[in-house]
Amino acid sequence: MSKVISIRIREISTLLKSQFSGSTYKVDCRAAMLCQIVLEDGQVTTICIGNESGYSSKLKAFITKTFRDEVVGRSIHEPARLWDRMLTGFTAYAAKADFIQAMAIVDSAIWIARAESLGLPLWQLLGGARNSVPVIGIGGYYETATDAQGIEAEYLHFKALGLAGIKFKVGALSAEEDARRVCILREIAGDSYRIVVDSNMAWNPTDAVRFANLIKPVKPEWLEEPIHPRNIAHGLRDVRLKAGIPIGAGQSDLSVFDSFRLLTAESVDVLNLTYNRGGGVSAWMKLAAAAELADIKMAQVGEPHISMHLMGGAINGTFAEIYPEEDRDPFWHQLYPGKPTIENGHFTLPSTPGLGFDVDLDAAERFAVEDWQ
């Protein structure tokens, strides 16, 4: 009764009302994939996955052809076997990013369908480490939080939402100017406010260490992606050994295998592999288990409908992260009317099966850019 009889996908996308800038990028659109799995007993599971600007036809073909053949007719209660079967196509000349992202979409849908089938919330199925996780907001964008006035206004907004802290963008200005912004935030917010500092791969190792020393008095949770992608593993390790503050990376990795190299190279204190790029819920949990043995923490950028369950499942999870502004992430704000509220800086995780709240398909229809396939 747990066999998959169909799997289909649909891209949704929207232009954002505002532009959001970090050090090395500008965001003005948001795209994700709907993935629907139907089981032989009539169960229908529909999820929304991804935080991209768009999806290629090659990625979609991996799902509708390659992976559909591997999944349809098989039980959702064999996620390890299904993940391994899909991975057999990951050859030297496969389109790496498209393949792993496609695999992540299917794998994650399988996990959520499985949780629903078993009558368990996903976080319990993944390990049940905690039923409440702290929540921080992603902010510090240069359009709104460049000077003290903007930084204070953003902090007050985040505080009113009940958030425990912020992931604050740096890297576009000089090290001294950006460090000053972080110090202003700490002075305004006080010592209990959780601050993650994110440069989005802005610097070389020498400049990253210099910046880290400037913000050391702030005592950030970690400095995320401090160096450019030319020499990630060894460069990050140098920064980690010299900076004197925790270092995080992994968000920009194209697969869980790349992030695993950060672990084995002793390059990070926090791994923020993005499940929707790294290979799915299976990949994220495999890396979390390895990281736990090395006393390394795990993070996940955005997508709080999934990340709250990852953080609740893994003993070494950190924060669920949200984009507090609806203009930055209309999907989170509009597609999940039953999502948990933030209280005292935390999500209390759902006790109902699967994610604990459904995608509003009528709302998703407004963002659809194609038919189901």
N, C-alpha and C positions, 0 to 999 in steps of 0.2 A: 504493500500500500504506500510505500515511500518512493517508488520509482518516478523519475522525471519523465513526463510525456511531452513537454514542450518548453522551449526557452526562447524568448524574443527580447529585442532591445529597441530603444527609441532615444534619440538625442533631444535634449532640451537646451535652450540657449537664450540669453538676453543681453542686450547692451545695458551697461550700468549708467545710472543717471549722473554719476560723478566719476572722475578719474582718481585713482589711488596710486601713489608713488612710493616705492622703497628706494634703495640705493641704486639698484641695477635693473629696475623694471618699472613699468607702468601698467596698471590693470584698468581696462575699460569695458570688459565683457566677462560673462560667466557662463560656462557650459557644463553639463553633466549628462550622464546616461541613466535612463530608466532601464531596469532589467527585470523581467517577469518570468518566474518559474511556475509551472503548473505540474502538480503531482497526480498520480493515478487515482488517489482518493478524493480529488476535487479541490485540494488546497491550492490557493493561488497566492503567491508571494511576490510583491512588487517593491523594489527598492530603488533609491536614487543614489548614484555613486559618482564621485569625481569633482574636481575643482580645476577645470582647464579652460582654455579659450576656444576649444573645438576638438573634434575627433575625426580621424581620417577614415576613408573608405577601407583602407587596409586593416585597421583595427576592427572595424565592424565585421569585415569578412572573416577574421580570425574567430569571432564569436559565432556568427551565423553559419559558418561552414565547418571549420576545424574543430572548435570546442563543442559545438552543438552535437556533432557526431560522437564525441567522447562522453557527453553527459546524458543525452536522451536515452532512456531505457535502463539507466543505472540508479542505484539507491543514493539518496542524499546523506545517508548515514555512513558513508565511506569517504569523508572529505579528504583524508590523507591519500587514499588511492586515486581519487579523481584529480587532486592537485598534481600528483605524480604523473598521471596519464596525460594531462594537459602539458606538463613540462617537457614531455618527450619531443615536442616540436620546437623547442628552444635551441636551435642549432646555431652554428657559427655565423651563418649568413641570413638568419631571420631578422626582420625589422624589430630590433630589440625593444624599443620603447613601446611600440604598438602592441607587440606580442604580450609583454608583461602587463601592460594596462588592461588589455582584453582579458587576460587570464585573471587579473585582480577583480574585474567586474563579475565574472562568472563564479569564481571561488567565493566571493563575499555574499553573493546571492544564495549560493548553496548553504553557507553557514546560517544565514538568517532564516531560510526555509527550514533548515534542520531544527533550529531552535523553536520555531513555530510548531513544527511537527511533534516535537517532544514536550511541548507545553512549558518551555523554560525561557526566561529572559536570556538574551545572548550573553550578557556579562557573566551569568552563572555558568553557562555552558563552556565559556572560555577559561574558567578557573575560579570565579567567585571570590576574588581577593578582597573586595570592599563593595558596599552598596551605596557609597556616596563618594563623589570625586570633586575636587576643586575645579573651578572654572575661571579662566582668564580670557580677556578680550584682546584681539589683535588690533593694534593701533599704532600711534606714533607716526602716522603718515605725514609727509611733508606739506601736503595741502592744508592740513588743519592743526598740526602740532609742532610747528617750527620754533615759535617763541614761547616765553613763559605764559603769556595769556592763553594761547592755544593749548598748551600742555595742561594748564590748570583746568580749562573748560572740559577737556577730554577726560581728565581724571575724575572730575565731579560727575560727569555723565556715566562713566563706568561704575563709580561708587553707587550712584542712584540705581543702577541695574543690579547691584548686589555682587558684582564681580570681585574675585579675590585678588586680581592683579591684571597685568598687561604684558603682551609681547610688543616691544617698542622698537620701531624701525630706526636704523642708523646707517651711516655709510656714504651718504650723498654729499655731506659737508666735510670740512676738515675734521681730523680726529678731535681736536680741541673743541670745535663748535658742537659736534655731536655729543662728546662727553659732557659738555656743559648742559645740553638738553636733558641727558639722563640724570645728572646731578640735580637739576631743577625739579624733575619729577620726584626724585627721592625726598627732597626737602619738602615738597608740597604734600606728598602722600604719606610720609611717615615710614617707620621701620618695618611695620607688619605687612605692607603692601608688596605683593610678589611681582618682581620685575624680571622678565626675560628680555635680553637685548639681542636684536637680530639685524645683522648687516647684509644678509642676502649675498654673500660671496663678494664683498667689496674690496678687500685688501690683500696685499702680499703678507707673508708671515711676520716680517719685521714691523710693519704698520699695525697689524692686528695685535701684536704684543704691546706696542706702544699705547694703543687704544685701551687694551685690557687694564694696563697699569693706571690709566687715567680714571677708569670707572671702578676700580677695586674698592674704594670706600663705599660705593653704593651697595655692595654685596649682592650682585645680581644672582638669580637662580642659575643662569648660565648665559654665555655669549654664543649665539647661534650662527652657524655658517660664516665664520670670520674671514675666511680666505677665498680667493678666486679659485676656479676649478682646475688650474693647470697642474697642481701638485697636491691633491687633496690629502691623501693618507699621511704622507711624511710631513707635509706642511702643517697639517692640523696637529700632528703629534708634537712638532716643535713648539707650536703655540701653546698647546696644553701644558707642556713641561715648563714653559717660561712665564705663562700669563698669571698664574696664581689665582685664577678663578675657573669654575667649571666651563667646559667647552662642549657644545652640541653641534651635530650635523647629521645629514642623511636625507633631508627633505628633497634635495635635487638629484639624488641617486636614481638611476634608471632601473634598478632591481634590488631585491633583498640581498643578492650576492655581492653587490657593490657595498652596501651598508655593512655586511658581515666583514668585509675587509677593513672597515674602519674599526670594528671591534677587535679583530685579531692584530691590527697594527697599533693598538692601544692609543688611538687617535682622539677619543672622545670620552666624556663623562655622561653624555646624554645622546642617545640615538633617536632621531625623529624621522625614521623611515616613514614615508607616506604610504599607507596600505594600498591606496588606489593606484599608485605607480609601482610599488615594490613587488606586487604579486598577490595581493588580497589579504584577507583576514588570516589565512593560513600562514602566509609569509611573515606577517607582522608578529604573530604569536610564536613562530619558530625563532625569530630573532630575539624576541623578548625573553624566551627561555634561556637562550645562550647568553644574553646580556646579564640576566639575573645572576648567573654563575660567576660573572666577572664584576659584580657590584656596579653595573652600568644601568642607568635609568632609561626609560622609554617615553617618547612623546609622539604626537601626531598633529600635524597642522590642520586646523579647520575641521570641517565635516563632523560637528559635534554629535549628530545623530548616531554615528558609528563610533567616534572616538571615545564617547563616554563609556561605551561598553568595553572597548579595548582597555581603557584605564581601569575600569572596574574588574576586568578579568585578570590582568597581570599584576603581580605583587610589586613590580618595579615601575608601574605606571606613574605619570606625573599629573598633567592637567588636561582636561578637555578645553579646547580652544574654540571660541566663537568670533565671528565678525559681528560686533554689536550693531553696526549700522545696516539697516535694511538695504540701503543703496549699494553696499559692498557685497552682500550675500542675500539676495531676495529669496533664494530657494529655502534657506534655513528659516527665514521669517514667514514665508507664505505657504510652504508645502507641508508643514507638520503642526497642525492645530492642536494635537494632543501631546506635544512635547512637554517634558518636565520644566518647571520654573526654577529659577536660581534663587536659593535661599541661603543666606549667610555664606556666600561665596562658593556654594556647592550645588551640584545636581544630585538629588536623591534618585538613584537609578530605578527604572521601572521594574515592577514585579510581575508584569504580564508577559506573555510569550513573545519571542523575537525581539524587535527593537522596543516594543511596548507602545508604539504609536505608528500609525500608517501614513503613507504618502497620500496627500489629497490629490487624486488623479484629475479632478475637475480643475483644480488650480494649476496642476502641471500642464494641462492641455493648453493653457495660455502661452506657455513657453516652448511648445513643441515645434521643431523645425523639419520634421519628417514623420511619415507613418511608421507604425510598428513593423519591424522586419525580423 
